[in-house]
Amino acid sequence: MKAALLSRHGGNEVLSVGSLPDPVPGPGEVRVRVLAAALNRLDLFVRNGIPGVPIEFPHVPGADACGRVEALGAGVTGFAVGERVVLQPGLSCGSCEFCRAGETCLCVDFEILGEHRSGTLAERVVVPAANVWKAPAHLTNEEAAAFPLAAMTAWRMLVTRAAVRPGESVLVHGIGGGVSTYALQIARLSGASLVIVTSGSDEKLERALKLGADVALDYRSVDVGRKVRELTGKRGVDVVVDSVGAATWRASLTAAAKKGRVVTCGATSGPNPEEEIRIIFWKQLSILGSTMGTDAEFRALRDAVEKRRVLPVVDEVFVLDDVRAAYARLESGKGFGKVVVRIP
Ligand SMILES: [Zn+2]
């Protein structure tokens, strides 16, 4: 099969398109013919090399996919060959204390497709049957590939971890990124009465307003923390969604209301912000970590997508041969929504 391959860690020069033997599904596994795969920040981290996560080369990256079921391993039922599916990219053991409690994304042996095992930027991928879900029928292959990882991450952050309630206010940093684009929609869906987003791009701020944001702040020209306090009568917002890290953390703490919740799923600008501990205890903030999502959360998200209450946002579509250009587009930070790779 044709596949995107990492030959080692590094920049885009380590990425090529080559050939690998077709994977064979073992017991309980499904082989999917991938039609479209979406990129995530994770793919950049995997390419660059993640400390403590050794990978074998050549490595097929990619966590998100829409495709058709092509072959079933022994014991797999409930799927028809040819059925169009999407993949839940988190793999869990099913038997540890967290899996038994339904907290599959806290699994002690948690793996992500394309990070710990061969991913979706290939004509074929083999995954456990538990990770295979019917694709919402109204979506194109590209749209269906564009929601699983990022929207599931946003779902857990807002619905489960921060537990946004109707009438609350939410700040989402860095609109245009995959997670933040879905976080905006899920904040709306949760009944938030005020959703504020930030960006350093006029075009992204405009698109965010069309996607449902109430206020779009340009972080190049305003002090986001101070401006959010001003917009809320010095109260601050109930929930801050921060996937940016070092560059936004101080603004997150400033923007949060007393007893507010700051939820983080990443640190694209760096992991070590200057922490203002006094703000945390004085305002009695809750700092919530979150990553990926559980099967139950994925089910709820998929239902919301099916009902068109969460809309996949596709930035640009590339073909597999142009996978380097797709990575470059993601890395440029210029996109709004998900970069998708079509696999004809
Ligand atoms: Zn487990």
Residues whose N, C-alpha, C, O or C-beta is under 5 A from the ligand:
A	BS01	ZN	S92 C93 G94 S95 C96 C99 C107 V108 D109
